Amino acid sequence: MLNRASRMRHSLIIAWSVAVVIFLYIPTVCIVLASLTASRYFQFPISKWGLDWWTKTLTSIEVRQLLTTSITIALLVTVVAVFLAFFGALAFARHDWKGRSVYQKIILLPIFFPQSVLGLALLLWFNTLGLPLSWKTAVFAHLVWIVPVVTLVISIQVYSFDPALEEAAYDLGASRWQVLKEVTLPVLFPGLFSGSLFAFLLSWGNFPLSLYTTGADTTVPEYLYAKMVAGYTPGVPVLGTISTAGAVVLLIGGYALITLLRRTRSTEQGGQDA
């Protein structure tokens, strides 16, 4: 009786897991299928397959400009966000100082702001300062929201960091730069890498902040929204598929890299112990 109940519970868990996965990924599958149709509008079952819209989209000068703008913004946001979040995470989780609890609350506040409200506030601020809106102002706007997220991600790794490792390096005569380079950064690398993935993907797919702050420049999410409102073409699901595939490649590649580094480190430690 107990085994029967256990098997039933196991079957229900599997069925529920499969249902959740199907529910989450059916929209993505529909986007991929819509990008492979030869007709202008998506109909299922698909009557005629083709890659014509992929060719038109990838050879479009407008789409290339969109991709260049979005990638430029995302890369700059990633570099700056990880740099600021690294030191912010050390102050957040590593060092005990007066005002730390207040700092921890203030640094996380932008995460909970509605992005449309935050974008409007930044737009008004840029106008007050007389700054022309462009992809550069969008970089700053993305940083306001993404830096706290990356700080939180890196802080998780910092909390598990043993300060004794740095103290041992100092006792052996290492300089501050050597400790940072040889001890702190390698130990915190998984958190830094995860934070960089978060920063890039959140910036790439951000729509509300970009809508308010890019001005005449246009990112991929803005273009997709504009085309869905008016002038729809199957280039929309093509770009959606490219974005989704890129995110999947980044996540799988990042996970594989972190796993490889951990195995390499374990192998090196095992060789030293032997």
Residue pairs with C-beta under 8 A, 6 or more apart in sequence:
28 244
30 42
31 237
31 240
31 241
31 244
32 237
32 241
32 244
33 42
33 44
33 46
34 42
34 234
34 237
35 53
35 54
35 234
35 237
35 238
35 240
35 241
36 46
36 49
36 50
36 51
37 43
37 46
37 48
37 49
37 50
37 53
37 234
38 48
38 49
38 50
38 52
38 53
39 46
39 47
39 48
39 234
40 232
40 233
40 234
41 232
42 234
42 237
53 233
53 234
53 235
53 238
54 238
56 235
57 63
57 235
57 238
57 239
58 238
60 235
63 223
63 235
63 239
65 218
66 218
66 219
66 220
66 223
66 239
67 220
69 135
69 214
69 217
69 218
69 219
70 204
70 219
70 220
70 221
71 204
72 135
73 135
73 138
73 139
73 142
73 203
73 204
73 210
73 219
74 199
74 200
74 201
74 203
74 204
75 200
76 139
77 139
77 142
77 143
77 146
77 199
77 200
77 203
78 196
78 199
78 200
78 203
80 139
80 143
80 147
81 143
81 146
81 147
81 150
81 195
81 196
81 199
82 150
82 154
82 192
82 195
82 196
82 199
84 143
84 147
84 151
85 147
85 150
85 151
85 153
85 154
85 195
85 199
86 154
86 188
86 192
88 107
88 147
88 151
88 154
89 151
89 154
89 155
89 157
89 158
89 191
90 158
91 97
91 100
91 103
92 100
92 103
92 104
92 107
92 151
92 152
92 155
92 158
93 155
93 158
93 159
94 158
94 161
94 163
107 148
107 151
108 148
108 151
108 152
109 148
110 118
110 144
110 145
110 147
110 148
111 145
111 148
111 149
111 152
113 145
115 145
115 206
115 208
115 209
116 208
116 212
118 141
118 144
118 145
118 208
118 209
119 141
119 208
119 209
119 211
119 212
119 213
120 212
122 137
122 140
122 141
122 144
122 209
122 212
122 213
123 133
123 212
123 213
126 133
126 137
126 213
131 137
132 215
133 213
133 214
133 215
133 216
134 214
134 215
134 216
134 217
135 214
135 217
135 219
137 213
137 214
137 215
138 209
138 210
138 213
138 214
138 217
138 219
140 213
141 209
141 210
141 212
141 213
142 202
142 203
142 206
142 209
142 210
144 209
145 202
145 206
145 209
146 198
146 199
146 202
146 203
149 198
149 199
149 202
150 195
150 196
150 198
150 199
151 195
153 191
153 194
153 195
153 198
154 188
154 191
154 192
154 194
154 195
155 191
156 191
157 187
157 188
157 190
157 191
157 192
157 194
158 188
158 191
161 184
161 187
161 188
165 183
165 187
166 179
166 183
166 184
169 178
169 179
169 182
169 183
170 179
174 182
174 183
185 192
189 261
190 258
190 261
190 262
193 254
193 257
193 258
194 254
194 258
197 250
197 251
197 254
200 250
201 247
201 250
204 220
204 243
204 246
204 247
205 221
205 243
205 247
206 219
206 221
207 219
207 221
207 222
207 225
210 219
210 221
210 222
211 222
211 225
214 222
218 226
220 239
220 243
223 239
224 236
224 239
224 240
227 233
227 235
227 236
228 236
